Amino acid sequence: MDGSHSPQVTSKAIKVILAQPRGFCAGVERAIDIVERALIKFGPPIYVRHEIVHNRHVVEDLRARGAVFVDELDEVPEGAMTVFSAHGVARKVEKAAAGRALPVIDATCPLVAKVHAEGRRYARQGREIVLIGHAGHAEVEGTIGQIDGKVYLVQTIEDAGSLTVQNPEKLSYITQTTLSVDDTRGIIAVLKDRFPAVVGPDVRDICYATQNRQEAVHHLAELVDLILVVGSKNSSNSNRLREIGAELGRPSYLIDDASHLQASWFEGIRTVGLTAGASAPEVLVKGVIEGLRQFGQLEIEMLAGTPEDVKFKLPAEVANV
């Protein structure tokens, strides 16, 4: 027994295997750091266009400290310090901020900015561009809005199979950074089959952190009965982790925090894999571990995984805070 007062606790042992790596990536750490440093340097309120990263707990924590999250720039008062989220923004948003002389700190993830640069380079070459990504996602809207040229959004292998373009000889593709590596590889294969002249970066645009976390779930699925992914419902990379677990035949659940754990999930379960999306803080993972104690005695094990030591430079506006 673990001392919990919950009536359903038994002496059952549950092994919890922690994915490695999990949780915050360098781009998310940088974006949150930018807002925190801006609050210190300039004082609240700091206005942030869209959620700085897709995690409810992170957003609520920053809101409590004086960050104000807005959907559009017209909600920002004259002269107020403004931060663009990690997902990037369209050029028209940059121009609107400049037109109002808003002081802006750009927290766009450098790996997203790299995709923007690739898309612009292809457009300058006179190529049409296929963007592999999810309609309506902030990163996708920002990327489309960064490219002067024709952009086709492709979400599935079926979309790729039915795509018609104006000039198949001048075609390129780029990808949202937080997709499933396996799904994207399949879409690229269809594009290359249908349009042999197409050029693009294979799956290299899917960020290192997304790939590492997906590989860890592949490994977890070989070892566990059930997979828990800590992350918010609007987090693309967190949703992909849950989907991969399910595709590999393991019951897989995406949860914001420990309050979403359900006893019925753990009936007959002896091993639980636990990971977190790239925008989910480690404190939530620790909370889920504590929450799992109501279902049995825990044995915690760490999965071997790819070490991450990537650090991105901060913008000059907050680098010395």
C-alpha positions in Angstrom: 0.0 0.0 0.0 1.2 3.5 -0.7 -0.7 5.2 2.1 -3.3 6.8 -0.1 -6.8 7.0 1.4 -8.4 6.1 -2.0 -10.6 3.0 -1.6 -9.6 1.4 -4.8 -5.9 1.1 -3.9 -4.7 -2.4 -3.8 -1.3 -3.9 -3.3 -1.0 -4.2 -7.1 2.3 -3.0 -8.4 2.5 -0.8 -11.5 5.7 -0.1 -13.3 5.9 3.4 -14.8 8.4 3.8 -17.6 9.3 7.4 -18.3 10.0 8.3 -21.9 13.3 10.1 -22.6 13.3 12.7 -23.9 10.0 14.2 -23.0 8.5 17.6 -22.3 10.0 21.0 -23.1 12.1 21.4 -26.2 14.6 24.2 -26.8 12.1 26.3 -28.9 9.5 26.1 -26.1 12.0 26.9 -23.4 13.2 29.9 -25.4 9.7 31.2 -26.0 8.7 31.0 -22.3 12.0 32.5 -21.3 11.4 35.4 -23.6 8.0 36.2 -22.0 9.4 35.8 -18.5 12.4 38.1 -19.2 10.1 40.7 -20.9 7.9 40.8 -17.8 11.0 41.4 -15.7 12.6 44.0 -18.0 9.5 45.9 -19.2 7.0 45.1 -16.4 3.5 43.8 -16.9 1.4 43.8 -19.0 3.2 42.1 -21.9 0.9 41.3 -24.8 1.4 38.0 -26.5 -0.3 37.2 -29.9 -1.8 33.8 -29.5 -0.7 31.3 -26.9 3.0 31.5 -26.5 3.1 27.7 -26.7 0.2 25.2 -26.8 -0.1 24.3 -23.1 -2.9 25.5 -20.9 -0.9 25.4 -17.6 2.0 27.4 -19.1 -0.4 30.0 -20.5 -2.3 30.3 -17.2 1.0 30.6 -15.2 2.2 33.4 -17.5 -1.2 35.1 -17.4 -1.1 35.2 -13.6 2.3 37.0 -13.9 1.1 39.7 -16.2 1.1 38.3 -19.7 -2.0 39.2 -21.7 -2.8 36.7 -24.6 -4.7 38.2 -27.5 -6.0 36.7 -30.8 -5.1 39.7 -32.9 -2.9 42.8 -32.8 -5.8 45.2 -32.8 -6.4 44.1 -29.2 -2.9 45.4 -28.2 -2.9 49.0 -26.8 -0.7 51.6 -28.5 2.9 51.3 -27.6 2.5 48.1 -25.6 5.3 45.5 -25.6 4.2 42.6 -27.9 5.5 39.1 -28.3 4.9 36.8 -31.3 4.4 33.2 -30.3 6.7 30.3 -30.9 4.5 29.2 -33.9 5.5 32.2 -36.0 3.3 34.8 -37.7 2.4 35.8 -41.2 4.1 38.8 -42.8 0.9 40.8 -42.7 1.0 40.5 -38.9 4.6 41.8 -38.9 3.6 44.7 -41.1 0.6 45.5 -39.0 2.8 45.7 -35.9 5.3 47.9 -37.7 2.5 50.1 -39.0 1.4 50.7 -35.4 5.0 51.1 -34.2 4.5 48.4 -31.7 7.7 47.2 -29.9 7.9 43.5 -30.8 9.9 40.6 -29.6 9.7 37.6 -31.9 9.6 34.3 -30.1 9.2 32.2 -33.3 11.0 28.9 -32.9 14.2 29.0 -35.0 13.3 25.7 -36.6 9.9 27.2 -37.7 11.8 30.3 -39.0 14.0 27.9 -41.0 10.9 26.4 -42.8 9.7 30.0 -43.6 13.1 30.7 -45.1 13.0 27.5 -47.2 9.5 28.3 -48.4 10.5 31.8 -49.5 13.6 30.4 -51.3 11.4 28.0 -53.3 9.0 30.8 -54.1 11.9 33.0 -55.4 12.8 30.1 -57.7 9.4 30.3 -59.2 8.2 27.1 -57.6 4.7 26.3 -56.3 4.8 25.0 -52.7 3.1 22.1 -51.1 2.9 22.7 -47.3 2.3 19.4 -45.4 0.5 20.4 -42.2 -2.8 20.8 -40.3 -5.3 23.3 -41.5 -5.9 26.1 -38.9 -2.8 25.4 -36.9 -1.0 28.6 -35.9 2.3 27.4 -37.4 0.6 26.6 -40.7 -1.2 29.9 -40.9 2.1 31.7 -40.1 4.1 29.7 -42.7 1.5 30.3 -45.5 1.6 34.0 -44.7 5.4 34.2 -44.9 5.5 33.0 -48.5 4.9 35.1 -51.6 3.6 32.5 -54.0 1.2 29.7 -54.5 0.9 27.3 -51.4 -1.1 24.1 -51.4 -2.0 22.7 -48.0 -1.9 18.9 -47.9 -2.9 17.2 -44.7 -3.2 13.5 -45.7 -1.9 10.9 -48.1 -5.4 11.2 -49.8 -4.9 14.9 -50.2 -1.5 14.3 -51.8 -3.1 11.7 -54.1 -5.7 14.1 -55.4 -3.6 17.3 -55.6 -3.6 19.2 -58.8 -0.9 21.8 -59.4 -0.3 24.4 -62.2 3.3 23.3 -63.1 4.5 19.9 -61.9 8.0 20.7 -63.1 8.3 23.6 -60.7 7.0 22.1 -57.5 8.5 22.0 -54.0 7.3 21.0 -50.5 7.9 22.0 -46.9 6.4 20.6 -43.7 5.0 21.8 -40.4 7.6 21.0 -37.7 5.4 19.0 -35.3 3.9 16.3 -37.5 4.2 12.5 -37.3 7.4 11.5 -39.1 5.8 8.3 -40.3 2.7 10.0 -41.8 4.8 12.8 -43.4 7.2 10.2 -45.0 4.1 8.6 -46.6 2.8 11.9 -48.0 6.2 12.8 -49.4 6.4 9.4 -51.1 3.1 10.0 -52.8 4.2 13.5 -53.9 7.4 12.1 -55.3 5.6 9.4 -57.1 3.0 11.7 -58.7 5.4 14.7 -59.3 8.9 13.3 -60.0 10.4 16.8 -60.3 9.3 17.9 -56.8 12.0 19.1 -54.5 12.0 19.3 -50.7 13.8 18.4 -47.5 12.6 14.8 -46.9 11.5 14.8 -43.2 14.3 17.1 -42.0 11.9 19.9 -41.3 10.2 17.9 -38.6 12.0 19.2 -35.6 14.6 17.1 -33.8 12.5 17.3 -30.6 9.4 16.1 -32.3 11.3 13.2 -33.9 13.0 12.2 -30.6 9.8 12.2 -28.7 8.1 10.1 -31.3 10.9 7.6 -31.4 10.6 7.3 -27.6 6.9 6.4 -27.9 7.8 3.7 -30.4 10.2 2.3 -27.9 7.7 2.7 -25.0 5.0 0.8 -26.9 7.2 -2.3 -27.0 7.4 -2.3 -23.2 4.1 -1.1 -21.7 0.4 -2.0 -21.6 -0.8 1.7 -21.8 0.6 5.1 -22.7 -0.1 8.4 -21.1 0.8 11.6 -22.9 0.9 14.8 -20.9 -0.1 17.8 -23.1 -2.9 20.1 -24.1 -5.6 19.1 -26.6 -4.5 21.9 -29.0 -0.9 20.8 -29.0 -0.1 19.2 -32.4 3.0 17.3 -31.3 1.2 16.0 -28.2 -1.6 14.7 -30.3 0.8 12.9 -32.6 2.4 11.1 -29.6 -1.0 9.8 -28.5 -1.9 8.8 -32.1 1.4 6.9 -32.5 0.8 5.0 -29.3 -2.7 4.0 -30.4 -1.4 3.0 -33.9 1.1 0.7 -32.2 -1.7 -1.1 -30.4 -1.5 0.5 -27.0 -4.4 2.3 -25.3 -3.1 5.8 -25.3 -4.5 8.9 -23.6 -3.7 12.6 -23.9 -4.2 14.4 -20.5 -3.6 17.9 -19.4 -2.7 16.8 -15.9 -3.3 14.3 -13.1 -6.9 15.4 -12.6 -7.8 13.7 -15.9 -6.6 10.2 -14.8 -9.5 7.6 -14.8 -9.4 4.5 -12.7 -11.0 2.3 -15.4 -7.9 2.8 -17.6 -5.7 0.9 -15.2 -7.8 -2.3 -14.7 -5.5 -5.2 -15.5 -2.6 -2.8 -16.4 0.8 -3.6 -15.1 3.1 -1.3 -17.0 2.4 2.4 -17.9 4.4 4.5 -20.4 4.5 8.2 -19.5 5.7 10.9 -21.8 4.9 14.6 -22.4 4.6 16.8 -25.5 7.2 19.5 -26.2 5.2 22.2 -24.6 4.3 20.4 -21.4 6.3 21.3 -18.3 8.0 18.5 -16.2 6.0 19.6 -13.1 2.9 18.1 -14.8 4.6 14.8 -15.4 5.6 14.7 -11.7 2.0 15.4 -10.8 0.8 12.5 -13.0 3.2 10.2 -11.3 1.8 11.2 -7.9 -1.7 10.7 -9.3 -0.9 7.2 -10.4 -0.1 6.2 -6.9 -3.8 5.9 -6.1 -3.9 2.9 -8.5 -1.1 0.8 -6.9 2.5 0.8 -5.7 4.7 2.4 -8.3 8.0 1.3 -9.6 9.6 4.1 -11.7 12.0 3.3 -14.5 13.6 5.7 -17.0 13.8 4.8 -20.7 17.1 5.2 -22.3 16.8 7.9 -25.0 18.4 10.5 -27.2 20.1 13.2 -25.1 19.1 16.8 -26.0 21.5 19.7 -25.5 20.1 22.1 -28.0 20.0 25.8 -26.9 18.7 28.6 -29.0 19.9 32.2 -28.7 17.6 34.7 -27.1 16.5 37.9 -29.0 18.7 40.9 -28.2 15.8 42.7 -26.5 15.9 40.3 -23.6 19.3 38.5 -23.9 20.8 40.4 -20.9 18.0 40.3 -18.4 
